[in-house]
Amino acid sequence: MQIHQLNVSHNDRQDRLLLRLNTQTGQEFRFWLTRRLTLRLMPVLLQTVGRMESNTPQMVATDPASQQILSDLKRDAFLQQADFKTPFSEQAQQLPLGDAPMLVTDVHLQLMGMGMQLTLEDNDAASGQTGSCQLQLQASLVHGLIHLLQQALSAAHWQANGPADPSTLVQEAGQVPATGYRH
């Protein structure tokens, strides 16, 4: 799936974040992110994008401080060029996951070359039903997602300090769970 736009907004009634993404082919995917999941996801996303950026062939940063500096520089460069002014397209031709947003209960993150695979899951233990959606994100999309999540966290007046240890989110060996920008 080729992601075209991202949008994150706070829904006061649900007290959740609504993550929406449009694809180049006119599909729209909708996800509910709870406060708890989002606050746990943010440090992992920030850490992972730092690792992803530090593995570029031109620049290799092995220590966390260098990774953070490199990630900050890349984020700043991205934010200067990103299009956050174009309104999110409300005219989806298809809703593959249905009209109602999927409630994200688990997130798995895996580095893949110069990007990452983000798997959003809804594991409803009560009904035994599950659903998932895999997103392939380049570094620019990850920076856009982080920026939009930070804006939504601020708008929601949620405290942006999650767990101190992002390793508490590790689901499997080599995978770290995690969670409008126009690409």
C-alpha positions in Angstrom: 0.0 0.0 0.0 1.3 3.4 -1.0 0.5 5.9 1.8 -0.6 9.3 0.5 -1.7 11.2 3.6 -1.7 10.7 7.4 -4.0 12.4 9.9 -4.1 12.2 13.7 -6.8 13.9 15.7 -8.2 13.7 19.2 -11.8 12.7 19.7 -13.1 14.3 22.9 -16.1 11.9 23.3 -14.0 8.8 22.9 -10.9 10.3 24.5 -8.8 8.5 21.9 -6.7 9.5 19.0 -8.0 8.8 15.6 -5.2 7.8 13.2 -6.3 7.9 9.5 -4.3 7.2 6.4 -5.2 7.5 2.8 -3.4 5.5 0.1 -2.6 6.5 -3.5 -5.4 4.2 -4.7 -8.1 5.9 -2.6 -8.3 3.6 0.3 -8.7 4.9 3.9 -7.7 3.0 7.0 -8.8 4.2 10.4 -7.4 3.3 13.8 -8.3 4.2 17.4 -5.2 4.8 19.6 -5.8 4.9 23.4 -3.9 7.2 25.7 -2.0 4.4 27.3 -0.9 2.8 24.0 0.1 6.2 22.5 2.2 7.2 25.5 3.9 3.8 25.4 4.4 4.0 21.7 6.0 7.4 21.4 9.3 6.6 23.1 9.7 3.4 21.0 8.9 5.3 17.8 11.5 8.0 18.7 14.1 5.4 19.6 13.5 3.3 16.5 13.6 6.2 14.0 16.9 7.2 15.6 18.2 3.7 15.0 16.8 3.7 11.5 18.4 7.1 10.6 21.7 6.0 12.1 21.9 3.1 9.7 22.0 5.1 6.5 25.1 4.2 4.4 26.3 7.8 4.4 26.3 8.2 8.2 26.7 5.6 10.8 26.0 6.5 14.4 26.6 3.8 17.0 26.1 5.6 20.3 22.7 6.9 21.5 23.7 10.5 21.7 25.0 10.5 18.1 21.8 8.7 16.9 19.7 11.3 18.6 21.6 14.2 17.0 21.3 12.6 13.6 17.6 11.9 14.0 17.0 15.5 15.2 18.8 16.9 12.1 16.9 14.6 9.7 13.5 15.4 11.5 14.2 19.2 11.2 15.1 18.8 7.5 11.9 16.8 6.9 9.6 19.2 8.8 10.9 22.1 6.7 9.8 20.3 3.5 6.7 18.5 4.7 3.2 19.5 3.5 1.1 19.8 6.7 -1.2 22.4 5.1 -3.1 20.3 2.5 -6.4 19.2 4.1 -6.8 15.5 4.7 -8.9 14.0 1.9 -12.3 13.0 3.3 -13.5 11.2 0.1 -12.2 7.6 0.5 -13.3 5.3 -2.3 -12.8 2.2 -0.1 -12.7 1.4 3.6 -10.9 -2.0 3.7 -11.2 -2.2 7.5 -14.8 -1.0 7.5 -16.5 2.3 8.6 -15.6 2.0 12.3 -12.0 2.5 13.2 -10.0 -0.5 14.4 -9.2 -0.3 18.1 -5.4 -0.9 18.3 -4.5 -3.1 21.2 -1.0 -4.2 20.1 1.7 -2.7 17.9 4.7 -4.6 16.5 7.6 -2.7 14.9 10.3 -4.2 12.8 13.2 -2.4 11.0 13.4 -3.3 7.4 16.2 -1.8 5.4 15.7 2.0 5.3 12.2 1.8 6.7 10.1 0.0 9.2 7.1 -2.3 9.2 4.4 -1.2 11.7 1.8 -3.8 12.4 -1.4 -2.6 14.2 -3.5 -5.2 15.8 -6.9 -5.5 17.5 -6.8 -8.5 19.8 -10.3 -8.7 21.4 -9.8 -11.4 24.0 -13.5 -11.3 25.0 -14.8 -12.2 21.6 -11.7 -14.1 20.4 -11.6 -12.0 17.2 -8.5 -10.4 15.9 -7.6 -8.0 13.1 -4.4 -6.5 11.9 -3.0 -4.1 9.3 0.7 -3.8 8.2 2.1 -0.5 7.2 5.5 -0.1 5.4 6.9 3.3 6.5 9.9 5.2 5.2 11.8 7.5 7.5 9.9 10.5 6.2 6.5 8.9 7.1 7.7 7.9 10.5 8.8 11.5 11.2 5.4 12.8 9.9 3.6 10.3 12.2 5.6 11.3 15.2 5.0 15.0 14.5 1.2 14.4 14.2 1.1 12.2 17.3 2.9 14.9 19.3 0.5 17.6 18.1 -2.5 15.4 19.0 -1.0 14.6 22.4 -0.7 18.3 23.0 -4.3 19.0 21.8 -5.6 16.2 24.0 -3.8 17.5 27.0 -2.4 14.1 27.7 0.8 13.9 29.6 3.5 13.0 27.2 5.6 10.9 29.5 5.2 7.2 29.0 7.0 4.4 30.6 10.7 5.0 31.3 11.8 1.7 29.7 10.6 1.2 26.1 11.9 -2.4 26.3 8.7 -3.2 28.3 6.9 -3.1 25.0 9.0 -5.8 23.3 6.6 -8.5 21.9 9.1 -10.8 20.1 12.8 -11.1 19.6 13.8 -8.4 17.1 10.4 -6.7 17.2 9.4 -3.7 19.2 5.7 -2.8 19.6 4.9 0.6 18.9 1.7 2.6 16.8 -2.2 14.5 8.5 1.0 14.2 6.7 0.9 14.2 2.9 3.6 12.0 1.4 
